[in-house]
Amino acid sequence: MKIYLIAGEPSGDLLGSRLMRAIISKYPDTEFFGVGGETMENEGLNSLFDISELAVMGVFEVIPSIPRILSRIKQTVQDIERVRPDVVVTVDSWSFSARIHKALRKEKLGIPQIHYVAPQVWAWKKKRARTMYKYIDHLLTLFPYEPKYFTPYHLDATFVGHPVIESSVIYSNETDFRERFNIADNQKIMALLPGSRKNEVARLLPVFLNAAQRFHQKNPEFVFVVPTVRTVEDKVRQMVQSSSLPLIVVNTEADRHDAFKASAVAVAASGTVALELAMIDVPHLIAYKVAPFTAFLARHLLKIEFVNLSNILLGREIVPELLQENCTEDKILYYVSEFLKKGDLYERQMEGFQKVKEILGLGEQTPSANAADIIFHIVKKKH
């Protein structure tokens, strides 16, 4: 079986790598082609190009990148025509993936087309759900409430479970981390997670570092860890250079996850990383900023009360969301100190995390194994 896998950013790269692992364990004769990042490459994918080119967020940030992204779409479609895989599976990044699928449909190659991770139509662009059946044959969703948004519009959609429940973060180890980086038992750790896109890091890291600087003056027993990924590692290292904080930058999956486990508290950009923190009961808040015009559009288009996945799943706020003008040092410091007191806010968050884990769990198989079975079934049906 030849599978063409496409992931456009680090979160999709991680899902893609787990999917590859699950497919190989069930169907060892599979050959992979496509586009992915470092974790998919570690599983044996020879990526067509570096996905850091695609990791752009926000209206003004995207515009200058459009010619390059369009050229990468064309290159990818040509490569699929060359490889003639048994199936094309795109992971997350629907705005990029959709363009690949539309172009493939025009070519009429007869290759089954699957998308893994539903676009958040329940948050905005509900009309998108009505047209997706034209471009893909099947949708694999991470949340149990998602298929109902697509199945009325002739698109087969299956809930497979959220891969965060199979993340190696669950097996992370605080002791190993402290030994590796010579952090004494009487020192406490705060994780600063400014995102996996360059524009996220540019906006969030200065705020996080300033808050950490002020916090450290009153709490000298703390050290700070910035777990990062390859797409932004150089930028992160460059930005922390002038900081006088006791600070460690880590870049491997094992170090990142062990850093989470060792942290007394974390300050994070929104995204999957916040779910990983929830899985191992690390108290955290999320803070996020985009360009003012992007924020204006989001406020008018988004139809959701929350942006953090734990909050969305529970329908109430257990993870403080400091967005736009609320993304300030003062507010970050307020919530960090509240968590460290282990009072009501901390207790409410820990109780919420237990419920989130129950919602995301699914049966005997891992979500990736469920996804692998559906992909194989679709390929078999086609042949």
C-alpha positions as CSV (number, residue, x, y, z in Angstrom):
1,M,0.0,0.0,0.0
2,K,1.3,3.4,-1.0
3,I,0.0,6.3,1.3
4,Y,0.5,9.9,0.5
5,L,0.5,11.9,3.8
6,I,0.4,15.6,4.1
7,A,0.8,17.6,7.3
8,G,1.2,21.4,7.1
9,E,2.3,22.3,10.6
10,P,3.9,20.8,13.8
11,S,0.6,19.7,15.4
12,G,-0.3,17.8,12.2
13,D,3.2,16.5,11.9
14,L,2.8,14.9,15.4
15,L,-0.6,13.3,14.5
16,G,0.9,12.2,11.2
17,S,3.8,10.5,12.9
18,R,1.5,8.5,15.2
19,L,-0.7,7.5,12.3
20,M,2.4,6.3,10.4
21,R,3.4,4.2,13.4
22,A,0.0,2.7,13.8
23,I,-0.3,1.9,10.1
24,I,3.2,0.2,10.0
25,S,2.3,-1.9,13.1
26,K,-0.9,-3.2,11.4
27,Y,0.2,-3.1,7.7
28,P,4.0,-3.4,7.6
29,D,4.2,-3.4,3.8
30,T,3.1,0.3,3.6
31,E,5.2,2.8,1.8
32,F,4.9,6.6,2.7
33,F,5.3,9.6,0.5
34,G,4.3,13.3,1.1
35,V,4.9,16.3,3.2
36,G,5.7,16.4,6.9
37,G,8.0,17.7,9.7
38,E,10.6,16.2,11.9
39,T,8.5,13.6,13.7
40,M,7.1,12.2,10.5
41,E,10.6,12.2,9.0
42,N,11.7,10.2,12.1
43,E,9.1,7.6,11.2
44,G,10.6,7.3,7.7
45,L,8.9,10.0,5.6
46,N,11.1,11.8,3.1
47,S,9.3,15.1,3.0
48,L,8.8,16.9,-0.3
49,F,9.7,20.3,1.3
50,D,10.2,21.9,4.8
51,I,6.8,22.5,6.4
52,S,8.0,25.6,8.3
53,E,7.1,27.5,5.1
54,L,3.4,26.7,5.7
55,A,3.2,27.5,9.4
56,V,1.7,31.0,9.1
57,M,-1.2,32.4,11.1
58,G,-3.4,35.5,10.7
59,V,-4.7,37.5,7.8
60,F,-1.8,40.0,7.4
61,E,0.8,37.3,8.1
62,V,-0.6,35.0,5.4
63,I,-0.7,37.5,2.5
64,P,3.0,37.8,1.8
65,S,3.3,34.0,1.9
66,I,0.5,33.3,-0.7
67,P,2.7,32.9,-3.8
68,R,5.1,30.5,-2.0
69,I,2.2,28.5,-0.6
70,L,0.4,28.3,-4.0
71,S,3.7,27.0,-5.6
72,R,4.0,24.3,-2.9
73,I,0.4,23.2,-3.6
74,K,1.2,22.8,-7.3
75,Q,4.4,20.9,-6.5
76,T,2.5,18.6,-4.1
77,V,-0.3,17.8,-6.6
78,Q,2.3,17.1,-9.3
79,D,4.2,14.7,-6.9
80,I,0.9,12.9,-6.1
81,E,0.3,12.4,-9.9
82,R,3.9,11.0,-10.2
83,V,3.6,8.6,-7.2
84,R,0.0,7.4,-7.9
85,P,-0.7,6.4,-4.3
86,D,-3.5,4.2,-3.1
87,V,-4.8,6.9,-0.9
88,V,-4.1,10.6,0.0
89,V,-4.5,11.6,3.6
90,T,-4.2,15.2,4.7
91,V,-3.7,16.0,8.4
92,D,-5.1,19.2,9.9
93,S,-4.4,22.6,8.2
94,W,-7.6,22.5,6.3
95,S,-7.0,25.7,4.4
96,F,-3.9,24.2,2.8
97,S,-5.3,20.7,2.6
98,A,-8.5,21.8,0.9
99,R,-6.6,23.3,-1.9
100,I,-4.7,20.1,-2.5
101,H,-8.0,18.1,-2.5
102,K,-9.7,20.5,-4.9
103,A,-6.8,20.3,-7.3
104,L,-6.8,16.5,-7.1
105,R,-10.5,16.3,-7.8
106,K,-10.0,18.3,-11.0
107,E,-7.4,15.9,-12.1
108,K,-9.9,13.0,-11.7
109,L,-7.2,10.5,-10.6
110,G,-9.7,8.3,-8.8
111,I,-7.5,8.1,-5.7
112,P,-9.5,8.1,-2.4
113,Q,-9.0,11.3,-0.5
114,I,-9.2,11.5,3.3
115,H,-8.8,14.3,5.8
116,Y,-7.8,13.7,9.4
117,V,-8.9,16.4,12.0
118,A,-12.2,18.2,11.2
119,P,-12.0,21.9,10.5
120,Q,-13.7,23.7,13.4
121,V,-17.0,24.5,11.5
122,W,-18.8,24.6,14.9
123,A,-16.7,27.6,15.7
124,W,-17.0,29.4,12.3
125,K,-17.7,29.0,8.6
126,K,-20.5,26.5,9.2
127,K,-21.3,26.6,5.5
128,R,-17.9,24.9,4.9
129,A,-19.4,21.6,6.2
130,R,-21.9,21.6,3.3
131,T,-19.3,21.5,0.5
132,M,-16.5,19.3,1.9
133,Y,-18.1,16.1,0.4
134,K,-17.1,17.5,-3.0
135,Y,-13.4,17.3,-2.2
136,I,-12.9,14.4,0.2
137,D,-14.3,10.9,0.6
138,H,-14.0,10.6,4.4
139,L,-13.3,12.8,7.4
140,L,-11.7,11.5,10.6
141,T,-12.6,13.5,13.7
142,L,-10.9,14.0,17.1
143,F,-14.0,14.9,19.0
144,P,-17.3,12.9,19.5
145,Y,-19.5,15.9,18.7
146,E,-18.0,16.6,15.3
147,P,-19.4,14.0,12.8
148,K,-23.0,15.4,13.2
149,Y,-21.8,18.7,11.5
150,F,-20.8,16.8,8.4
151,T,-22.9,13.7,7.9
152,P,-26.1,15.6,7.0
153,Y,-24.2,17.0,4.0
154,H,-23.2,13.6,2.3
155,L,-19.8,13.3,3.9
156,D,-18.8,10.2,5.8
157,A,-17.2,11.2,9.1
158,T,-16.0,9.0,11.9
159,F,-14.9,9.9,15.4
160,V,-11.6,8.1,16.0
161,G,-10.6,9.7,19.4
162,H,-8.0,12.4,20.2
163,P,-4.4,11.3,19.8
164,V,-3.3,13.3,22.9
165,I,-4.4,10.3,24.9
166,E,-1.7,8.2,23.3
167,S,1.0,11.0,23.6
168,S,4.3,10.0,25.2
169,V,3.6,12.9,27.5
170,I,1.7,10.4,29.6
171,Y,5.0,8.5,30.3
172,S,7.0,11.7,30.9
173,N,9.5,11.7,33.8
174,E,10.3,14.7,36.1
175,T,13.3,13.0,37.7
176,D,15.0,12.3,34.4
177,F,14.5,15.9,33.3
178,R,16.0,17.3,36.5
179,E,19.0,15.0,36.2
180,R,19.6,15.8,32.5
181,F,19.6,19.5,33.1
182,N,21.1,19.6,36.6
183,I,18.0,21.1,38.3
184,A,18.1,20.7,42.0
185,D,15.1,19.2,43.9
186,N,14.6,22.5,45.8
187,Q,14.2,24.4,42.5
188,K,10.8,24.8,40.9
189,I,10.1,24.9,37.2
190,M,7.8,27.1,35.1
191,A,7.3,26.2,31.4
192,L,6.9,29.0,28.9
193,L,5.3,27.7,25.6
194,P,5.0,30.5,23.1
195,G,3.7,28.4,20.1
196,S,5.1,26.7,17.0
197,R,4.7,29.5,14.5
198,K,7.2,32.3,14.0
199,N,4.6,35.1,14.4
200,E,3.2,33.5,17.6
201,V,6.7,33.4,19.1
202,A,7.4,37.0,18.0
203,R,4.2,38.2,19.8
204,L,4.0,36.0,22.8
205,L,7.6,35.3,24.0
206,P,8.4,38.9,24.9
207,V,5.3,39.0,27.2
208,F,6.1,35.6,28.7
209,L,9.7,36.5,29.3
210,N,8.8,39.9,30.9
211,A,6.3,38.2,33.2
212,A,8.9,35.5,34.1
213,Q,11.5,38.2,34.9
214,R,9.1,40.0,37.3
215,F,8.0,36.6,38.8
216,H,11.6,35.5,39.3
217,Q,12.5,38.7,41.4
218,K,10.1,37.5,44.1
219,N,10.5,33.7,43.5
220,P,14.3,33.1,43.0
221,E,13.9,29.4,43.5
222,F,12.2,29.1,40.0
223,V,14.0,28.1,36.8
224,F,12.3,28.5,33.4
225,V,12.0,26.1,30.5
226,V,11.0,27.0,27.0
227,P,10.1,23.8,25.1
228,T,10.1,24.4,21.4
229,V,10.0,22.8,17.9
230,R,12.4,22.9,14.9
231,T,10.2,25.4,12.9
232,V,10.9,28.1,15.5
233,E,13.9,27.0,17.5
234,D,16.3,29.5,16.0
235,K,14.0,32.4,16.6
236,V,13.3,31.2,20.2
237,R,17.1,30.9,21.0
238,Q,17.8,34.3,19.5
239,M,15.0,35.9,21.6
240,V,16.0,34.4,24.9
241,Q,19.7,35.3,24.4
242,S,19.5,38.7,26.2
243,S,17.4,37.3,29.1
244,S,19.1,37.2,32.5
245,L,16.7,34.4,33.7
246,P,17.9,30.9,34.6
247,L,16.4,29.5,31.4
248,I,16.7,26.3,29.4
249,V,15.5,25.8,25.8
250,V,14.6,22.2,24.9
251,N,13.7,20.9,21.4
252,T,13.1,17.1,21.4
253,E,9.8,15.5,22.0
254,A,11.1,13.6,25.1
255,D,12.7,16.8,26.6
256,R,9.5,18.8,25.9
257,H,7.3,16.2,27.6
258,D,9.6,15.7,30.6
259,A,9.7,19.5,31.0
260,F,5.9,19.6,31.2
261,K,5.9,16.9,33.8
262,A,8.5,18.7,35.9
263,S,6.7,22.0,35.8
264,A,4.9,23.5,38.8
265,V,2.9,25.7,36.4
266,A,2.9,26.6,32.7
267,V,2.0,29.6,30.5
268,A,1.1,28.4,27.0
269,A,-0.1,29.6,23.6
270,S,-3.4,28.0,22.7
271,G,-3.4,24.6,20.9
272,T,-2.7,20.9,21.4
273,V,0.1,21.6,23.9
274,A,-2.6,22.8,26.4
275,L,-4.3,19.4,26.1
276,E,-1.0,17.6,26.7
277,L,-0.6,19.7,29.9
278,A,-4.1,18.8,30.9
279,M,-3.4,15.1,30.4
280,I,-0.6,15.2,33.1
281,D,-2.4,17.6,35.4
282,V,0.0,20.6,35.0
283,P,-1.8,23.8,36.1
284,H,-1.7,26.3,33.2
285,L,-3.2,29.3,31.6
286,I,-3.3,30.2,27.9
287,A,-2.3,33.5,26.5
288,Y,-2.6,34.5,22.9
289,K,-2.4,37.5,20.6
290,V,-2.9,38.0,16.8
291,A,-2.7,41.1,14.6
292,P,-5.5,43.6,15.5
293,F,-7.3,43.1,12.2
294,T,-7.2,39.3,12.5
295,A,-8.6,39.7,16.1
296,F,-11.4,41.9,14.8
297,L,-12.3,39.3,12.1
298,A,-12.2,36.5,14.7
299,R,-14.5,38.3,17.1
300,H,-17.0,38.8,14.3
301,L,-16.7,35.3,12.7
302,L,-16.1,32.9,15.6
303,K,-19.2,31.4,17.1
304,I,-17.6,30.0,20.3
305,E,-17.3,31.1,23.8
306,F,-13.9,29.6,24.4
307,V,-10.7,28.9,22.4
308,N,-9.0,26.4,24.7
309,L,-10.0,22.8,23.9
310,S,-10.5,21.8,27.6
311,N,-12.9,24.7,28.1
312,I,-14.7,23.9,24.8
313,L,-15.1,20.2,25.8
314,L,-16.5,21.0,29.2
315,G,-18.5,24.1,28.2
316,R,-17.0,26.1,31.0
317,E,-13.7,27.8,31.7
318,I,-11.2,25.8,33.7
319,V,-8.2,27.1,31.9
320,P,-7.9,31.0,32.0
321,E,-7.9,32.5,28.5
322,L,-5.8,35.7,28.3
323,L,-6.5,36.8,24.7
324,Q,-5.5,40.0,22.9
325,E,-5.6,43.0,25.3
326,N,-5.9,40.6,28.2
327,C,-2.5,39.0,27.3
328,T,-0.6,41.0,29.8
329,E,2.2,40.4,32.3
330,D,0.0,41.4,35.2
331,K,-2.7,39.0,34.3
332,I,-0.3,36.1,33.7
333,L,1.3,36.8,37.1
334,Y,-2.0,36.9,38.8
335,Y,-3.1,33.4,37.5
336,V,0.4,31.9,38.0
337,S,0.3,32.9,41.7
338,E,-3.3,31.6,42.1
339,F,-2.3,28.2,40.7
340,L,0.8,28.0,43.0
341,K,-1.5,28.7,46.1
342,K,-3.4,25.5,45.1
343,G,-6.7,27.0,46.1
344,D,-10.1,26.9,44.4
345,L,-8.9,27.8,40.9
346,Y,-6.3,25.0,41.1
347,E,-8.8,22.4,42.4
348,R,-11.4,23.4,39.8
349,Q,-8.8,22.9,37.0
350,M,-7.7,19.5,38.3
351,E,-11.2,18.2,38.6
352,G,-11.9,19.5,35.0
353,F,-8.9,17.8,33.6
354,Q,-10.2,14.4,34.9
355,K,-13.5,15.0,33.0
356,V,-11.6,16.0,29.8
357,K,-9.6,12.7,29.9
358,E,-12.8,10.7,30.2
359,I,-14.3,12.6,27.1
360,L,-11.2,12.0,25.0
361,G,-10.7,8.3,25.8
362,L,-12.0,5.7,23.3
363,G,-12.2,2.0,23.6
364,E,-9.5,-0.7,23.3
365,Q,-7.5,0.8,20.4
366,T,-5.6,4.1,20.2
367,P,-7.1,6.8,18.1
368,S,-4.2,6.4,15.6
369,A,-5.0,2.7,15.2
370,N,-8.7,3.5,14.7
371,A,-7.7,6.0,12.0
372,A,-5.4,3.4,10.4
373,D,-8.2,0.8,10.2
374,I,-10.6,3.2,8.5
375,I,-7.9,4.3,5.9
376,F,-7.1,0.6,5.1
377,H,-10.8,-0.2,4.8
378,I,-11.4,2.6,2.3
379,V,-8.4,1.5,0.2
380,K,-9.5,-2.1,0.2
381,K,-13.1,-1.1,-0.8
382,K,-11.6,0.9,-3.7
383,H,-9.6,-2.1,-5.0
